[in-house]
Amino acid sequence: MNKKYITSAQNPSIKLAKELLKKRAVRRKQGLFVIEGIRAVKEIPSHIIIQTLLVSETLEEQYYEHIQTKETLIMPENLFQSISETAAPQGIMAIVHRVDLGLEQLNFQEGAYLILENLQDPGNLGTIIRTAHAFDFKGIFMTKGCVDLYSPKVVRSTMSSLFYTPIVVDGEIETYIEYLKKKGVTIYTTALNDQAKWVYDMQFEKNMAIVIGNEGNGVSDYCIEHTDYTMIIPMPGGAESLNASVATAICMYEVIRQNK
């Protein structure tokens, strides 16, 4: 392992890490993002390339000595804390190569999928990715209007599930729906209209996709017009709406309950 001790905040890798944590444009241009935390870094799969490992001198070597990386930079605790955006840094972060997946790279499998249309909250996105991994959904499609998949809060919220569920990014909703329908996938949309049924009254097909819309505006008119079925979640307590990640989890659970 190529280890080097540094003390300067002007080190190129330190400056790069700071920019990657703050700027979506830099993450996209460089093709990189940052993963922070002992567990998160430890669980990076072997096919993901780690460019640089940044480590506090207070972290025991056992936590990072077996990680494959091009370089490992050891630094004083205060320098590491100046980079981190977490409240209680664990002393390790990795600069990692992105894996941007397009429709042409997707290895389509039979099963359940999610389509996220203009989802904006990073915590919601991270939780949805983690839940999709837990429930064995085969992939997620994110439209161009969604929050950045590689923003620090999204990455933290996924708890490493980011690497285990295929995620297609930067497409148009029309393209995704057309692609899935050609694959024989039935589209279900969470929306309130005259045809909507309670989620537990739906008969979910094995090959299916659920569309989840923007937290404030819901799904687009296009989705409602081109979906096969619309569904709603009962809320007898009278709340106006549910958090997007909670609503998605309820729908996903009902899918696996029916197809267990």
N, C-alpha and C positions, 0 to 999 in steps of 0.2 A: 504494500500500500504506500503510495507516494504522499508522505505526511510533511507538512510544513507549518512552522509556528509563525504567526503574524501578529502585529500589534497596531497596524495602521488602518484607520477607517478609509484610507484612500486606495487600499488594495482593490484591484479591478473586480474580483469576485464579490467582495463586500458591497461595492457600489452597484454591481449587477443585481445582487440579491435584493437590495433595497428597492431598486426600480421595478423588479419583477413583482414584488409584493404590493406595490402601489399602482402600477400602470398596466391596464389591459393592452394598450398598444405595444408596449415593450414585450409583454408575454407573447403576443402574436408575432411580432417582427423577429424576435430571437428564437421562437419555437421552444421556449423553456417556461417552467414555472417552479414554484417553491413548495416543498412539503416539510412540515415542521412537527417535531415530537418524536419521542423514542419509539413508540409503537407504530406510528405512521411510517417512519423511515424504515424500520425493521421489516414491515410488511410490503415494501415495494417489490413487485415481482421481478424475477431475473431478466425478463425480456425488456424491462424499462431501463433506459440508459441514465445513470446518475453522472452528471458532469462534475459536480463539486459537492463535497460534504463539508459543512461548516459546523465546528464543534467547539463548545466551551471547554477550557482547560480543567474545569471542575467535574466534567463528566467522566466516569470510569470508562476505560478503554474497552471493557468487555461489551459495551453497548454498541460499538461501531467497528471493532477490529476486523470483523468478517464481511463487512459490506463492500461490494465491488464498486469502485469509483475511480475516475481519472485522477482526482486529487482530493486530499483531505487537509483542510486548513484548521489548525488549532489556534484558539485565540483567548485572550483574557475574558472573564465573565462579563465585565462591563461593556466590552466591545460587542459581544454576542447579544446582550440585552438591547443594545442600540439598534440592532437589525430587527429583532423579533417584534411582532405585533401582538403577541399573546400576553395575557396578564401575568402568567407564571411560566416563563420559558423553561423547557426541560434540557436545554443545552445542546440541541442538535437540529439541524435542518439540511435539506438537500436541494440542490438545483438540478432539476430533472427535465429530460426531453419530453415534450408533449407528444401525444399520439392523437392526431386529428383524423377522425374517421368520416369519410363521405359515403354516400350510398353505394358507390362502385366498390368500396372496400368491405362493405358489410357482408359477413357470411350469414345469410338469412337462414333461420331455423324456424320450424313450426313451434308455435307457442304464443305467449302473451307479450305485448309491447305497450310502451307509453309514448304518446306524442305530447310534448310540452310547447304550448303556443304562447310566446311572449311572457314567460314566467320571469319575475323580476327579483324576488327575494332570494339571496344566496343561501340563507338557512333553509328555506323551503326546498330549494334545488338539492342541496346536500342530503337532506333527510329523505327526499324522494328517491335519490340514487341508492342510498343505503337500504331503503325498504324494498326497492325493486330487486336488489341483489339478494336480500333475505328471502323474497318470495319467488325467486328464480324466473323473473321476467327476462325475456331473451334480448331486449334492447330498448334504448330510449332515443327518441328523435327530438332534437331541440331546434326550434326555429331561430332565425337570425335575431329576433327581438328579445331573446332570452338573456338573462344575466350570464356573465362569462363563466364557463365551466371551470376555468382554472384560477378563479379568484381565491384568495387565501381562505375566506370564510366558507366557500363551497367545499374546497379541498378538505378543510378540517371537519366539516359536517358529514362528509361521506364516510369517515372512519375507514379509509382504504378501499371501500367498495367501488370507488372510481375506476379501479383497475380491472374489475371483474365483470362488469356489465357493459357490453358494447354501447357506445353513445355517439350518435351521428349529430353533427353540429352544423349550424349556419345554413340550413336549407329553408325553403319556403313551405308553408303549410300545404299548399296545393300539390307540391312535388311529393311530399311525404304521403299524403292520402292516396294520390294516384299510384305511387309505388306499391303501397301496402295492398290496395285493392287488386292490383295485377297479380299479387302473390296469394290472392284468395283470403285476405284478412278482413274480418268484419270489424267495422269501426263503431265504437260506442263513445258518446260525448256526454260530459257532465254539463247539462244545460236545462233550464226550465222552459218548456214549451207545452203545447197541448198534447203532444205525443209522449212526453216523458213519463217513465215508470219508476217506481221505487227501485233502488239498486238491488234489493234482495228479491225482487220479482223478475229480474232479467234472467234470460237463459243464455249464458255466455258460451260462445263457440270456443273450440280449442284454439283456433287461430284467430286472435283478436287483438285490438288495440284500443286503449282508452285515451281520449283527448282531454287534457287538463289546460284550462285557459289562464289568462292573466288574473292576478289576485284582485284587481279592482274592476276590470271590465269583462271578465269571463272569456268565453271563446268567441271567435269571429262569426259573422253571419255565414261565411263560406263553410265553416265547419258544420254548423247546424244544417245547412242545405245539403251537404255531401256526406253526412254521417248516415250510418244504417239505423242506429237507435240512439235516443237521448234518455238520460236517467238522472234521478235526483236522490239525495240522501235525506231520509226523514229526520226532522229536528223537532220533536214534540216539546222541547223546552222553550221554543220560541225565539232562539237566537237567529239573527239575520243571515249569518253565513258561518262557514267553518274555515279554519286555516287551510291553505291549499295542500300542504303536506299531509295534514290529518285527513282531509277529504280523499286524497289520492290513496292513502293507506287503507281506508275503509273499503274503497272500490277494489283495490288489489287483493285484499283479504277475501272479499266475497268471490272473486274470480278463482282463487286457489281453493276456497272452501267447496265450490261447486265441482271443481275438477280434480279433487284429491283422490 
